[in-house]
Amino acid sequence: MKYGLLFVNYNNTHYSKDLLDSVLLDHHGSDTPIIIVDNCSSEQSVLELREIDLKYDSVHVIYHSQNIGYFKGLNIGLRRIKSIFPDIVYWVVGNNDLLFPKEFGNQLKQAKSILDVYPVVSPDIRTLDGLPQNPAVTDSISKFREFIYDLNYSSFYLSRVIHWLADLTSNFTDRTDETSSCDIAREIYQGYGACYVLGPKFFKEFGELWAPSFLGYEEFFIAKQLEEKGFRTFYEPSINVIHQCKGSTGTATKRFMWQRFREGHKVYRKYVKVWSL
């Protein structure tokens, strides 16, 4: 079962190196293609990417002239693979701060029947200290959390207070969607945005990811894209990856990230109108 890896790099090539090491060192001589889309990184980061590009035959780097964001960056790669890897119909896409276990290829092979039925499969994603991040949302989001989302994106300074309070009260306010059901394979509403497995149905039905914003709310966008054609994301815990959290955004400041996520929130509110009568 042939598959490929596609991820976005921005001012953090050291994470891309870690990802490659997790794949290539454990699969010496592997012909698994690895596509890196660089979102107009710094000169030093690009220099490091060029060294990687020259070192590995299986690695293909796409140097984009501007930073266009996460899903739009992935779409650059999805367009390219149609011409250079037309025979590969399983693609693992996501952040570059991921680490793959030695048995990852076998995990995909064992889950082939699921990958052939569902356009998008969400794997078991764990942080370095073992905390589960999937499922992101099993069924729906409460009105209280929707209210907090609106507050968060009403003011940057208010958002910092909200994050501070969330950290302070995390023992009893953290969602339990992930930890209480992370071992159950099933359809879910949203899978965590750091990593997805796209199967042949995705390329038949969609081809690209719906990317209306620069960054943020990718989980909702892909859920909405699937829903419009009668699909849902499938969560498959037998496929697992490690996520080095917050590494994918490179040197971006908190304010820059908040501004970009606020743009995504505005798009989200066009489709999810919690407070309308």
N, C-alpha and C positions, 0 to 999 in steps of 0.2 A: 504494500500500500504506500504509494508515493504521496508526499505532502510537502508543503513549503511553509516558510516562516516570513512574515512581513511585519515590520515595525517602523516607528518614526523616531528619529534622533534629533535632539535640539540642545546644543551646548553641553552635552553630557556623554561624550563618546566612551568614557570609562564604563558606563552602564552597558553600552552596546558590546564592549569587550567582554564583560562578565557574562552576558547572555550568550555570546558566541562560544566562550570557553565551556559553558554548561552543555552546549550542544556538540561542538566539534571535538573537545577533548575526550568525551565519552563515546563518540561515534566517529572515530578516526577513519578517514577515507569516505565518509558519508557523502552521497550525492544530493542530499536535501538542499534545495536552493534557499538562500536567505537573502531577502530583499530589505535594504535599509533606505528609507526615504529621509534625507536630511533637510530639515526645515530652515535652511539659511543660517547655519550655525556660525560661531566665531571662526576666525582663521585657524586657530590652534586646534579646535575641535574637528574642523574639516581636514586639516593635515593628518590628524590621527586616523580619520576615516579613510583617507587615501592610502595609508599604510596597510590598513585592514583589507581594502579593496585589492591591493596588489598581492597580499599574502595568501588569500584563500580563493580558490577557483569557484567555490560554491557561493561566495558572497558577491552580491551585486548592489552597488550603492547608487542611488539616484540623488544628484545634487540639485535641489530646487533653489530658485533664485530669490524666494521670499518665504517668510514664515506664514503659512496658511492655516495652521492649526492641526488638531489631531485627526479627526475623521477625514478632512479634506486631504491631509497628507497621506493617509492610508489609501485614499482613492487614487492618488497619483500612482501608487504602486499597483493597485488593482487593475488600472488601465494598462500598465506595462506588462503584467504577467500574461495578459490575453495573447500577446504576440510572441513572447519569448518562452513561455511555459504553458502552451495550450493543452497539454496532456495531463496537467496536474489540476485536480478538481477539489482538493482539500487544502485549505490555507488557514494557518494559525496567525491571527492578526492581533496587534495590541501595542502596548507601551514597550520601550526598550529596557525597562528596569525589571525584567522577568528572568527567572532561572528555571531551566527545564530539567526534570529528573532523567536519569539514565534510561529508564524504561518508557519514556514518553511515547516513542514511536509504537511500541507494543500496546500502550494504552489506547492510542487512536485506532489501531487495528482491531482491538477487542470491541471498540464502540462503533465500528463501521455501520452496523445496522441502524443505529441512532443517527449517525452523521449523514446517512443517505436519505433519511426521512425528514429531518429538520434542517431548514436553511441555516440556522444559527444555533450552535451548542455552546453553553457556558460551562467552563471547567471549574473544579474546586481550586480556588485561589487562596493561598495562605500567605500571611506576612512572614518575615524572617523568624519571628518568635512563635509562629504556629497559629496565629489567630485567623479564623476563616473570614473571608470577605464576600463569599457567595452563599446563598442567593442574595442579590442586592435588594430586590423586592419580590416577595412571593406572590402577592395578590394585588394589594393596593397601598396607597399612602394615606395616613390618617389626616383629617382636617387640621389637627393641632400642628402636625409637622409641616403641612402646607403653609400654615400661618407663620411658623418660624422661618420657612424659606423666604416668604415675602418680607419679613422683618430683616432678615440677613442681607437681602439685596436692596434694601431701601437706603442704607448708609454704610459706607466702609467702616466707620468707627463703631457703629452699632454691631456690625458683623464681627469685629474683634472681641467685643464684649460677649456676644453669643458664643463664640468659639471658646472663650475663656471659661464661661459658665458650663459649657458642654464638657470640657475637660475636667472641670471641678466636680461635676455630678455624674460622670460617666458610669460609675458603678451601678446606678439605678435608672439612668435615662437612656443608655445605649439600646439600640434596637436589638431584638432577639431573633430576627428573621434568619440571620446567618448561623449563629451558634446552636440554635435549637433544632435546625433541620438540615445541616450541611451534609449529612450522609444519605439523604433521600433523593434519588433520581426522579425527576418529574418536570412537567412544564411549569414555568414561572413567568411572572410579569416582566421583570427586568434582571439581567445578569450584570455583574460588576464590569465596568467599562475597560478595565486594564487588559483583558484578554478574551477573545472569542475564537471559536473554530467555525469557519465557513465551509459548508459542504456544497455538493453539486447543485442542490436545489436553490441555494442562494444565487449562484451564478446564472442559473436558468431563469429565475424569477426577477432578480434585481441587478446583479452585476456590480453595483457600487453601493456604498453606504449613504444613507440620507444624512447630509451634513449642512444643516441650515445655520450653524453658528461656528465661531472660531474654536471654542473650547467650552466644555461643560454640558451636562445633560445628555451625553451620548447614550446612556442607558435607556433614557426615554425615547430618544430619536429612533434607535434601532427597534425598540418595542413597538413604536407607532408604525414604523415601516413594515414590520412583519404583520401587525394586526390588520392593516389595510388589505392584505391579501389572504387573511384567514389563518395566519401562522402565529405561533408563540415561540419564545426561546425555550430550549430544553436544557435543564441543568443536569450535568452528568459528572458525579463526584469521582468516578473511576479515572477520569482525566485530571491530572493535577499539575499546578505550576506554583512557583514561589514568586512573590511580589515584593521587591525592595521599594516600599511605599514612598511616594512623593519624589522619586528620582527622575521621573520622565519629564518634569517641567524645567529641568536645567537650572539656569540662574534667574528665572523669572521672580519678580518681587511679589509679595502678598497682595499689594494693591493692584498690580497688573493682573494677577490671577483672579482677584475678586471682580475686576472690571470685565474680564472675558467671560467669567461664569455668569455675571449679571446679564450679559447679552444673551447667553443661552437661556437664562431664566425668563427673559422677555418672550422668546420664541415659545418656550414651554407654556407660558400663560395664555398664549393664543389658542392652545389646544386643550389645556386643562383649566377650566374656569370654575374653581371650587366655590366661589362666593356669588356666582350668578343665581338669580331666582328662577 
